[in-house]
Structure formats: structure tokens, C-alpha cells
């Protein structure tokens, strides 16, 4: 799941404008009030949503769902709301971006009262994980940004610590990292053995940022990626030996396409994925109806059977079973599973919401200086 457009650092303002226009141009059925238009992330994630959410909703209600590709960012949403021409009814977005969009008045308010209770009658407010409800967004899943590596690149000792991402002596070869400060900065400080509870305090200082960027600068070759389908492809094609990416994308590459990679769970950074309704959406009530359907215990458990993201409802987490095609036990691949979450870091989304512009400006200046060398 990609971040705000400032963290993707397009090559020029013209490229950003073209990207924003492309979002509008590729949305199918913009004027069709009978369809629900959802902005989502494409790839394996969208396929899982189609199987667990979109197709069942259409079967239950007769409402068609049209999906547009999303790579993160708020620029297209800002422009759509300002012009009064919002082509989407519902957006699947990270909580940090939802918080920023809500603060800018770009999203409709949402109440937990619209959600269905658990099968045993437990109210949604008690069934959902803590911090699942924002003023304008509702968490449905927990995903993680992780590091994956090619098994055949390291025939002896394999990476087992996030510090190994930066150890080119024992684990040589090019890396692929997301073109954003988020997660990269955290991992860099973790490689210095900075305690989790001190990470964001240190990153709030010039010294902390300099330490993190100095660690990143030690990497000889970095392939920067923006779209979430790129890291698995780079690993599959052998262009890099280690890559950051989303755990669900790597699972799809391993299980569905047989790519010889493994996930390094140490240092995984967990984030909330949310549903949000843009201000000025053509079908807000239809969006709320779908949101209620898609966040039921049954639907969230089924989504996690198709792609290994942790359900935001406790009642759904205990119902996750096997992958429908491969029979793989999905519980072992979910970020929130105790075996995987032992050294997990929860992304401080409130910190990013407060400091995003400053941190991204600092990262961009460093990146431009590195690329100029």
C-alpha cells in the first residue's frame, strides 16, 4: 500500500499532474449511479477483495462494483473534492492517509454505529481491535511492510534480522526499497538497535534523521519502487536479492506463482488499512451499506483466507482457516499471528500525520543528493 504523493517523489510536477489525470481517466462508469465505484490497490489484493467482498456483495444486493486502481496519495482526492467532481464512492486507504485526508475535510464522517455486531451479538465497538475507528475511517485489516529475500541468493546463512537488510558483507546484492521515508527510517534505526519506544522520538530530531539516512546511504545499490506489484517482480526476475514490500503481495508471489522467496518477519511494520468515503461522493449511502457488509465477521475472515492480512475484528481472526486454492494455513502468514508479530513495530501514524511534510522534504533532499552522485 503506497503513501502520500509527496513520498513517491515523481520526477517532475508534470508527471504528478499526468498521474492525477490518469486516475480520473481510468475510472470506469463515473456517471453510473447504479454502480458503486471503489478506489483500491489492484493486483493480488484486489483479486482477494473481488472473491471475498465485491462479488458476494453484488450477489446479495444486485449492485455492481467498479474498481479503479490506486497507488496512494491525496492529490487526486484533493482536486476532485475542490472541483466538486468526485468519481469514487469509497476508498480503501491506509489509516495515516485517512487521518490526513480527514483533517483536510476531504472525507465524510463515519460512525461505528453503522457496523454489524459479531455473530454472538458482541457490539462492533467491543469486537474491533483498539484504535480501529477514526472520525472519517474504519479499519478493516492490518497489513505489514516487510522484507523478503531470494532463497537462492544466500545458500549458507539466511537473513534473520532486519539489520541484515543493511549487511552487504554477509548478504551482498542489490536491494529494492519503497521511495518514501516511511518504514525505511524505522528499519535504519532498528539496525542500530534503537529500542522501539525511542524510535519516533529520535526521528523527531535532526540527529535521528541523519543517523537513519546515513545507514541507508551505506547501501551500494537501491532500486526504488512505487507500485506494490514491483518488489515481487524484481525478486522473481532476480534483479534484486532483498526487497521491502507488502506481506500479502509476497505471499501471492510465493504461494500462487512459486517465486523462491521468504519473508523476514523481524522488524515488520504494521499498519491499519481502512475504508473511507470521500466528501462529495455520488453514492454515500450505498457506500455505507457496502462498508457494513464488508466489515462483518464472515467477510473479514474470508478476506484473510484469500490474502494474509489480519482482520480488524477479533471474531473474524478466530475464523481464519486455509487458503481456498492452495490449502495453506493462512493463520501462519498473517502479520498479527504471535509467531510473526514477536518483533513487530506498529507504525506511529499520528506522528507521521504531524511531521509528514518535514520528514518527506528531508528525505527528498537526501535522495536527490544521493542520485546526483
Order of alpha helices (4+ residues) and beta strands (2+ residues): alpha-alpha-beta-alpha-alpha-beta-alpha-beta-alpha-alpha-beta-beta-alpha-alpha-alpha-beta-alpha-beta-alpha-beta-alpha-alpha-beta-alpha-beta-alpha
